[in-house]
Amino acid sequence: MDTRLLLSDQTMPFLANLIDLYSLVVLVAVVLSWVQIDPRNPLVTIIHSLTEPVLGPIRRVLPPMGGLDLSPMVLLFGLQLLKGLVY
């Protein structure tokens, strides 16, 4: 059996699962933005450090939408597109 095929068979589901996990992290960030939690809370700090490097540039590109932050929706859409390409 070709080792490249074996690696691909093992890698693709892993990448798809990783994309799903990051999607959940983004959803948690959205929920945390709706509730008043101390920004020094360890969970908030971790979620913010995982999502802000990706959401920040998206926010800078998107035009203002009357106070609505659509960057998580754009990111989730992009993650699903990436998952479709990977898996």
C-alpha positions in Angstrom: 0.0 0.0 0.0 1.2 3.5 -0.9 2.3 5.4 2.3 1.1 8.7 0.8 -2.4 7.3 0.5 -2.3 5.9 4.1 -1.1 9.3 5.4 -3.9 11.0 3.5 -6.5 8.6 4.8 -5.4 9.4 8.4 -4.8 13.1 8.0 -8.0 14.2 6.3 -10.4 13.1 9.1 -8.0 14.6 11.7 -8.0 18.0 9.9 -11.8 17.8 9.5 -12.1 17.2 13.3 -9.7 20.0 14.0 -11.8 22.4 11.9 -15.0 21.3 13.7 -13.2 21.8 17.1 -12.2 25.3 16.1 -15.7 26.0 14.9 -16.9 25.2 18.4 -14.3 27.5 19.9 -15.6 30.3 17.7 -19.2 29.6 18.8 -18.1 29.7 22.4 -16.5 33.1 21.7 -19.8 34.3 20.3 -21.8 33.2 23.3 -19.2 34.7 25.7 -19.5 38.0 23.9 -23.2 38.1 24.8 -22.7 37.6 28.5 -20.9 39.7 31.0 -17.9 37.7 32.2 -14.7 39.2 33.7 -12.3 39.5 30.8 -9.5 38.1 33.1 -11.4 34.9 33.5 -9.1 32.1 32.2 -11.7 30.6 29.9 -12.4 34.0 28.3 -8.6 34.6 28.0 -8.0 31.3 26.3 -11.0 31.6 23.9 -10.0 35.2 23.0 -6.4 34.2 22.3 -7.5 31.4 20.1 -10.1 33.4 18.0 -8.9 37.0 17.9 -5.9 36.4 15.6 -8.3 35.2 13.0 -11.4 37.3 13.7 -9.4 40.6 14.0 -8.3 40.7 10.3 -11.8 39.7 9.2 -13.3 42.6 11.3 -10.9 45.0 9.6 -12.0 43.9 6.1 -15.8 43.8 6.8 -17.7 47.1 6.5 -19.5 48.3 9.7 -22.9 46.7 10.0 -24.7 48.9 12.5 -23.2 47.5 15.6 -23.4 43.8 14.5 -20.1 41.8 14.3 -20.5 39.4 11.4 -16.9 38.3 11.5 -17.7 35.0 13.4 -20.3 34.1 10.8 -17.8 34.8 8.0 -15.1 32.7 9.8 -17.5 29.8 10.3 -18.6 29.9 6.7 -14.9 29.9 5.7 -14.1 27.0 8.0 -17.0 25.0 6.5 -15.7 25.7 3.0 -12.2 24.6 4.1 -13.6 21.5 5.6 -15.4 20.7 2.3 -12.1 21.1 0.5 -10.2 19.0 3.0 -12.6 16.1 3.5 
